[in-house]
Amino acid sequence: MTVETKPPDGPGNAIKVAIIEDHHRFRECLEFLLNSTEGYRCVGSFRSMEEALEKIKFDLPDVALVDIGLPGMSGVEGVRVLKERYPALLTVMNTVFDDDERIFEALCAGASGYLLKKTPPTRLLESLKEAIAGGAPMSPEVARRVLSLFREIRPPERADYRLTPHELRLLKLLVEGHSYKTAAAQLSVSVKTISFHLQKIYEKLQVHSKSEAVAKALRNRLV
């Protein structure tokens, strides 16, 4: 199955993807999809998180597709370790689980997106591009559960992170799914300025990624 997409600008700039998945046939299908689609390249295919942690450094990907129900270390715990070792590495969960607890834990661990395994191939590829662009791709069912989940969670008393009005506006754009580029356009500033303010937001919220910031903003009803 081949899905034709436009490759990223510039020669040799294919999106490098690692797969961490214990189901042999499904893993092979993902490998085939990536390697037969222009603009994508599978640079690692691992049966367990332990294997990935040992070998992923030899050809570090841009984004990793991570199953949750892995033998040994779970995908969620593995994402935490990957983010600690490689802060720039993006991780997108690719799983059959759509329960509130796993979704919440994965996002708080630093996952940049959450897709169900029934996601169509074209949408999966688009989601990888979306993650690279700074978005937070989610299956529609998962997005609905995230909104419902965070609406039900009451914020702690006197939650005050001393965010400025400008930082709150930027945080609201992140919650709405904007990337650095589109947020910069909305606020009429440069992407570099967005990056600067995001670092301040991360420090105040005590988080390390966009997905963690979005999760905390929703959980504490900051926007």
N, C-alpha and C positions, 0 to 999 in steps of 0.2 A: 504494500500500500504506500503510494508516494503522494505527498502533498506539496505542491509547488508554492513556494513563498519567495518574496523578494529578500535577498540576503542583506545583511547590514552593510552600510556604505563602506567602501574601501575594500581592497583585495585582502583575502586571508582573514577577514573579520567574522568568520562564522561563529555563532554562539556555541561555546563549548559547554557540553552538558555531561554530568555524571549521573548514573542511575544506581540507586541503592534499593534493591528489590529482591526478595527471596524466591518469588514465584518464577521459575525458570522460563516458561513459555511467555509470560507477560513481559519479562525483562528482555527477552529476545525481540519481541514485537516492538518495544520502545526503541531498542537499538536500531532495528531496521528502519523505523519511521524517521529517526534522527539522521542516520547516515545516508538515507535515500532522498532527503529533502535539502534543497539548496539553502545555504545560510545557517545550517546546523551541523554539529559534529559531536558524536558521542566519544568522550575521552576517558571514560571509565565505567565499568559495569560490575557492580559488587553484590554478592549474595547476602552480606551482613554488614552491620555498621562497623563491627570490629575490622573486617577486611577493608572497608572504605577508609577508616581512620589510619590504617597501616599504609595504604597504597595511593590515596587520592593526591598526596603531595607531589607525586612524580609527574603529573600533568594536571595541574589545578584547574578545575572548570570555572566557568562564570556562574553557573547555577547547578544545583543538585536537585534531582527529583527523588524524594525520599518517602518510602513506605513507612507506616507506623508499626504494623505488626510484624516486626523482624525477629528472628531467633536471637537470643542473647540480648544485647542492648537494644532498647526500643528506638524507633525513629525519632521520637520527641527528645529523649535524652541525648541521642546522637547529634541532633541539631544544636543543642546547647554546647556540646563539645566542639563541633565544627565552627560555630560562631566565635568561641573563645580562641581557637587556633587560627582561624582565617576570617577575620571580621568582614572582609570585603566579599566573601563567598555568599551568594544568595541561595536560599533553600526553599523549595516549594514541596509541600506535602502532597503525596499522590496515593490515596488510600481508599478503602471501602468504608471506613468508619466516619460517621457523620453525627456522632453524639456530642453534646455540649462540652463535656469534660475534656475529651481529646482535642476538640477544636480550640478551646480556650488554652489548654496547656501548650499546644503547638505554636500558637501565635505568641504567647508569653515567652516561649523558649527562643523566639527570634525568627520563626518561619516567615517568609515573605509572601506566601500564598498557600491556599489549601484547596486542592482539587480532588474530586472523587474519580475513581478509576473508570467510571463509565463516561468520562469526559471525551467527546469526539476528538479524533486526532488533530483536526484543523484548529479547534479551540485550544487544545493542549499546547500546540506550537505557538499560537498567539499569546497564550498565557506566559510562556517563557520570555517572549519579547516584552510583554507588559512588565514582568518582574525586572528585567534588565533596564527598562525605562524608568523604574522607580515606583511602579504600581504594586498593588497587592491583589493579584488575581485569585478569585474564589469561584467555585461552582455556585450557581444560583441558589441551590438548596442550602449551601453552607452560609452564604451571605445573609440569607433570611434568618438562619439560626443565630448568627453572630449578632445581628441587630436585636433580635428577641432576647438573647441572653444578656446583653449589656443593658437593655432597658429595665430588666428585672433586678439588676444588681444595684443596691443602694450605695451611694458613696459614703466613705468614712466621714465622721464628723470633723469639721474644720479642716478639710483637705485644701491646703493653700500652698501652691507651688510657686507663687509670686511671678506668674507669667505676665508679661506686658500685653497690652491690647494687640500689638502687632504680632507677637508670638501666638496669641490665641487665634488670630485670624489665619495665620499660617497652619496652625494645628488643625483648625476646622477644615481647611483645604485638604490636608492629608487624610482626614477621616472620610472626606467625600471621594477619595480615590485619586487625587491629583498627583502627578509626578513632579519632580523638581522643576522641570521645564514648564509645565502648564501652570504650576503654582507661581513661578516667576512671572509668567505672562499675566496672570490674574492680578498680581500685586504690583506690576510694572517695575520690577527690579530684575537684577541679573541672577542667573543660576548660582553664581558664586555667593551672592548675598543670601540667597535661600539656604545654601549649605552652611554659611556662618550662623544664621539664626537657628537652624536645626540643631547645630551642636550645642547652642545655649539651651534650647528646649530639652535636649537629651540630658544635659547636666542637671537641669532643674527637676526633671521627672525621674532622674536616676534610671534611665534606660539606655540601651545601646543600639537600637535600630528603629526604623520607621514603623515596623509592625508592632513593636513593643510600645512605642509612643501612642499609636492609634488605639491599641488595646487599653492602655492606661487612661487615655482621654475619655474613652467610652465608659470604662468601668467607673470612673470618678465623675462622669458627667461634666467634664471641663468645657465642652463646647455644645 
